[in-house]
Amino acid sequence: MTDQPLYAELGFTDAEWGLLTGLPQSVLTAASAASPDSARKTRAESAAGLDRISDARASASPLVAAIARTAVAEAGDPEIGEEAPVIQPSDPAGYAADVVGRAAEVSALLAAKASPADAETYKHWLVEIADEVVGAASTGGLLGIGGETVTESERTFRDDLAKALAS
């Protein structure tokens, strides 16, 4: 038995593991911040994203399951009623651009160090998180009627994320 941390056993450095485990929560935050919403709608988006992150602990991909376990340990486990703080970036567009840049970095990292199946599962999971968040609450309308389910800025973030991960 070794005393190596899990990330080292999986072939990653501490910094790389931090990038991999932090990105799901960052995707959640950027997707939620893409369109300004009420506090209630932002909480609904956050809860939907956390559920998607939490669900990945049961992934068939050992890498994704390990990353999800670490992310949930850091952000809070929705299955036991823990709620992560809702983060609202002061510059949502700048934050989204940073997240897309980190996604491109992760794509290259996974291509170099992960199996193709683990890499694709992780990248698909990030897009699922974005989809879950942007679809969790409509924007605009009156009393929940007539709003857009996914706004143009939310769609743009999701599409930019998917493109960065496809490279």
N, C-alpha and C positions, 0 to 999 in steps of 0.2 A: 504494500500500500504506500502511496506517495502522499506527500503533504502539499502537492500542487493544488492551487485553486482550480475550480471547475473550468474557468476560461482558458487556463493554460493547458488543461487536459484536452480541451476542444481545439487547441492550436492558435489561440488569440492572446495578444498582450493585454495588459490591464487597460490601456487607453483604447484599444480596439473594442474590448468588451464594453467599456463605458459608452462608446459610440453606438454599438449594437443594442444595448439595453436601454439607452436613453431615447433612442429615436422613436419608438412607438408612442411614448407620452408626448414627445414633441410634435409628432404627426397629429395626435389628438388635439393638442393646443392650437396648432396652426389651422387645422380644419375648422375648429370652433370659432377662432378669431377671424376667419375669412369674411364673415358678415356680422356686423354688430347685431346683437340680440338682447332681449331682456335677461335678467339674472336667472329667471326660471328656465328659459329656453337654453341658456348656456349650461346650466346644471344638467338639463336633460341630455344635451350633446355630450357633456363630459361623462355622464353615467353610461351612455351607450358605448362610448369609446373604451371606457374602463372595462365594461363587460366583455367587449371583443378582445381586449388584451388579456383579461383573466381567462377567457375560454381557451386561449391558445396554450395554456398549461397542459392541456390534454392532446396537443398536436402529435401527429405521428412522426413529425420531424424532431429528433432529439435536440437539435440546435434551437429551434423555435420554442419548444417546451421549456428548455433551460432559460432562454432569454425572457420568456413570459413569466416564469417563476421569479426571476430576479426583478423584473419590472413591477410585478404585483407587490413584492416585498418592499419595494421602495415607495410605490405610489399608494398602496392600500388595497385590501382585498374586498371587492364589492360583495362577495358571497357571504362575508361575515359582517356586512354593514359598514365597513370602513369607506370613507370618502376621501379622495385626494383633493387637495386644495385646487380651486379653479384658478388657472393662470390666465391673465389677460395681458398680453404683450402691449407695451406702449406704442409700438410700431408694427401692427399686424402684417403689413406687406413685407417689411424687412425681415420679420421673423419667418414668414412663409418662405421667402427666398433663401434664408439660412437653412431651413429644414430641407428644402429641395436640394441645396448644395450638399448637405450631409447625406442625403439619400443617394446622391450620385457617388459620393465617397464610399458609402456602404456597399453599393453595387459592385464597385471595383474590388473592395476588400473581400466580399463574398466570392467573387469570381476567382480570386487568388487563393483563398483559404478554405472554402466550404465545398461540400459536394454540390453538384448541380441541383439535386432534389432539395437539399436544405436551403440553398440560395433562392430558388424559385418560391419555395414555401414561405420564406421570410418576406420576400418582396411582395408576394401576393397578400400576405397578412397585413402589411403596412397599408396597401391600397384598400383592403377591407376595413381597416380602422377608419381611414378617411371617409369611405362610403358610409359607414355606420354613423359617424359623427354628423356629416352634412345632411343625412336623411332623417336625423332624429327629431328635428323641430323645424317647422316652417317659419319663414321670415316674412314680415309684413302682414297685411290683411287686418281684419278686425275681429277680435274674439276668436282667433283661430280659423277664421273663414277667409278664403281668398288669398292666402299667402303663398309664396313660392316654396316648394319643398326643398329645392336646391337652387341657390342663387348663382348668378354668373361668376361671381368671385369665388364661391365655393367650388364650382365646377372647374374653374381655371386652376385652383390650387390642386385639386385631385388629379387633373390631367397633367399638370407640370410634375407632380410627384410620380405618376405612372411613367412618364417619359424619362425622368431621371433614373428610375429603377430599371428601365428597359435597356439602358446602355451597358 
